[in-house]
Amino acid sequence: MIRVLQVIEKMDRGGAETFIMNLYRNINRSEIQFDFLVHDPAGHYIDEIKELGGNIYPLPSPSSIGIRKYKKLLKEVLTTNGPFNAIHSHIHHFSGVIVQTARNAKIPVRISHSHTSRDFKVSNPLRKMYKMIMETLIKNNSTLLFYCSDKAGQALYGSNFKKDKRSVFIPNSVQLDQFKSVWQMDKNEIRSQLGIPLSKKIVGHVGSFTTPKNHLFLIEVFHHLVKTHPDFHLVLVGGGPLRSDIESKVNELGMSENVTFFGVTNDVPMVLRTFDIMLFPSLFEGLPTVIVEAQAAGIPAVLSNTITTEVDMDLGLLVYNDLNLTLDHWSNTILELVNKRVPEYQIIVNKILSKGFDTAQVAELCERLYINGHK
């Protein structure tokens, strides 16, 4: 049995976490087993991880105990609970400490994985030094450098990262088999089940209520739209620390009847099929899986141009807007795209498969890399 230790802050719902769980569900678990080292043992996916046979190893965050003590505790986890064939770190720059410690513990396959095009921590001389040290540790101690988009790769590995033979593009994939059944369902039937208005055009967003998702701008765009087109309704899916702030903003604008806060869901494909269009004005992303999922569900989307074009499945369903454009421009783009003719389901599936964005394809690739340690 090949054992892989996934290292991440917390196994809650989020882009990287959902990627890991999709991978875990699809990987050949008779040959490969995932365990998880986390800094916060609470999380949406913890129970499912245990059901699938994964062990959870909680460690205090390095900011609470210091890097030296953290490295000591990490090495204890690796030596006491091993042997591990591979360690797969998803903690952006801090992956430098993870892979260095794993190398000292003689773990043969050491993977750093970049999921984002930037962090949103304040830049100062100390932070710059920290990043420089961590990037050096990543380069000196990783056997593989995973990235979900070119922007994400550049953010962690530098502008020439593709020349490094260890670099591997690992797309944030989707489980296509989950979408087949919802395509066969009536949209109004799904809306009735989920309590979403039947008679409105639905603008939707799926994502955590955090700064990068830019919910305040999203609310401003929708407010501008609904003033002249009251037949639109906004559905916000997800949870997170800024949700109460956004609820307050919606109430302040007098839009409580125009907005549904749907909360966290386990069935994103079904919720996506209730949308008429998605609005996704993120400040930055790595490669947002939900945009690939939206296309799999046949939903057009208006995105900020900060988002990588690698997310585009060439189905004609995406339009990119600059965040500096007027609210009028954004709302007009929604009006133009909302009635876009959607390709047939099989055409969508074939495009996603041709680009390698099906989870089964990614799971097969990762299996080979976990076992062999190289491309």
Secondary structure in CASP SS format (residue, H / E / C, confidence):
PFRMAT SS
TARGET T0000
AUTHOR 0000-0000-0000
METHOD secondary structure of the structure
MODEL  1
M C 1.00
I E 1.00
R E 1.00
V E 1.00
L E 1.00
Q E 1.00
V E 1.00
I E 1.00
E E 1.00
K E 1.00
M C 1.00
D C 1.00
R C 1.00
G C 1.00
G H 1.00
A H 1.00
E H 1.00
T H 1.00
F H 1.00
I H 1.00
M H 1.00
N H 1.00
L H 1.00
Y H 1.00
R H 1.00
N H 1.00
I C 1.00
N C 1.00
R C 1.00
S C 1.00
E C 1.00
I E 1.00
Q E 1.00
F E 1.00
D E 1.00
F E 1.00
L E 1.00
V E 1.00
H E 1.00
D E 1.00
P C 1.00
A C 1.00
G C 1.00
H C 1.00
Y C 1.00
I H 1.00
D H 1.00
E H 1.00
I H 1.00
K H 1.00
E H 1.00
L C 1.00
G C 1.00
G C 1.00
N C 1.00
I E 1.00
Y E 1.00
P E 1.00
L C 1.00
P C 1.00
S C 1.00
P H 1.00
S H 1.00
S H 1.00
I H 1.00
G C 1.00
I H 1.00
R H 1.00
K H 1.00
Y H 1.00
K H 1.00
K H 1.00
L H 1.00
L H 1.00
K H 1.00
E H 1.00
V H 1.00
L H 1.00
T H 1.00
T H 1.00
N H 1.00
G C 1.00
P C 1.00
F C 1.00
N C 1.00
A E 1.00
I E 1.00
H E 1.00
S E 1.00
H C 1.00
I C 1.00
H H 1.00
H H 1.00
F H 1.00
S H 1.00
G H 1.00
V H 1.00
I H 1.00
V H 1.00
Q H 1.00
T H 1.00
A H 1.00
R H 1.00
N H 1.00
A C 1.00
K C 1.00
I C 1.00
P C 1.00
V E 1.00
R E 1.00
I E 1.00
S E 1.00
H E 1.00
S E 1.00
H C 1.00
T C 1.00
S C 1.00
R C 1.00
D C 1.00
F C 1.00
K C 1.00
V C 1.00
S C 1.00
N C 1.00
P H 1.00
L H 1.00
R H 1.00
K H 1.00
M H 1.00
Y H 1.00
K H 1.00
M H 1.00
I H 1.00
M H 1.00
E H 1.00
T H 1.00
L H 1.00
I H 1.00
K H 1.00
N H 1.00
N H 1.00
S C 1.00
T C 1.00
L E 1.00
L E 1.00
F E 1.00
Y E 1.00
C C 1.00
S C 1.00
D H 1.00
K H 1.00
A H 1.00
G H 1.00
Q H 1.00
A H 1.00
L H 1.00
Y H 1.00
G C 1.00
S C 1.00
N C 1.00
F H 1.00
K H 1.00
K H 1.00
D C 1.00
K C 1.00
R C 1.00
S E 1.00
V E 1.00
F E 1.00
I C 1.00
P C 1.00
N C 1.00
S C 1.00
V E 1.00
Q C 1.00
L C 1.00
D H 1.00
Q H 1.00
F H 1.00
K H 1.00
S H 1.00
V H 1.00
W H 1.00
Q C 1.00
M C 1.00
D C 1.00
K H 1.00
N H 1.00
E H 1.00
I H 1.00
R H 1.00
S H 1.00
Q H 1.00
L H 1.00
G C 1.00
I C 1.00
P C 1.00
L C 1.00
S C 1.00
K C 1.00
K E 1.00
I E 1.00
V E 1.00
G E 1.00
H E 1.00
V E 1.00
G C 1.00
S C 1.00
F C 1.00
T C 1.00
T H 1.00
P H 1.00
K H 1.00
N C 1.00
H H 1.00
L H 1.00
F H 1.00
L H 1.00
I H 1.00
E H 1.00
V H 1.00
F H 1.00
H H 1.00
H H 1.00
L H 1.00
V H 1.00
K H 1.00
T H 1.00
H C 1.00
P C 1.00
D C 1.00
F E 1.00
H E 1.00
L E 1.00
V E 1.00
L E 1.00
V E 1.00
G C 1.00
G C 1.00
G C 1.00
P C 1.00
L C 1.00
R H 1.00
S H 1.00
D H 1.00
I H 1.00
E H 1.00
S H 1.00
K H 1.00
V H 1.00
N H 1.00
E H 1.00
L C 1.00
G C 1.00
M C 1.00
S C 1.00
E C 1.00
N C 1.00
V E 1.00
T E 1.00
F E 1.00
F E 1.00
G E 1.00
V C 1.00
T C 1.00
N C 1.00
D C 1.00
V H 1.00
P H 1.00
M H 1.00
V H 1.00
L H 1.00
R C 1.00
T C 1.00
F C 1.00
D C 1.00
I E 1.00
M E 1.00
L E 1.00
F E 1.00
P C 1.00
S C 1.00
L C 1.00
F C 1.00
E C 1.00
G C 1.00
L C 1.00
P C 1.00
T H 1.00
V H 1.00
I H 1.00
V H 1.00
E H 1.00
A H 1.00
Q H 1.00
A H 1.00
A C 1.00
G C 1.00
I C 1.00
P C 1.00
A E 1.00
V E 1.00
L E 1.00
S E 1.00
N C 1.00
T C 1.00
I C 1.00
T C 1.00
T H 1.00
E H 1.00
V H 1.00
D C 1.00
M C 1.00
D C 1.00
L C 1.00
G C 1.00
L C 1.00
L E 1.00
V E 1.00
Y E 1.00
N E 1.00
D C 1.00
L C 1.00
N C 1.00
L C 1.00
T C 1.00
L H 1.00
D H 1.00
H H 1.00
W H 1.00
S H 1.00
N H 1.00
T H 1.00
I H 1.00
L H 1.00
E H 1.00
L H 1.00
V C 1.00
N C 1.00
K C 1.00
R C 1.00
V C 1.00
P C 1.00
E C 1.00
Y H 1.00
Q H 1.00
I H 1.00
I H 1.00
V H 1.00
N H 1.00
K H 1.00
I H 1.00
L H 1.00
S H 1.00
K C 1.00
G C 1.00
F C 1.00
D E 1.00
T H 1.00
A H 1.00
Q H 1.00
V H 1.00
A H 1.00
E H 1.00
L H 1.00
C H 1.00
E H 1.00
R H 1.00
L H 1.00
Y H 1.00
I H 1.00
N H 1.00
G C 1.00
H C 1.00
K C 1.00
END
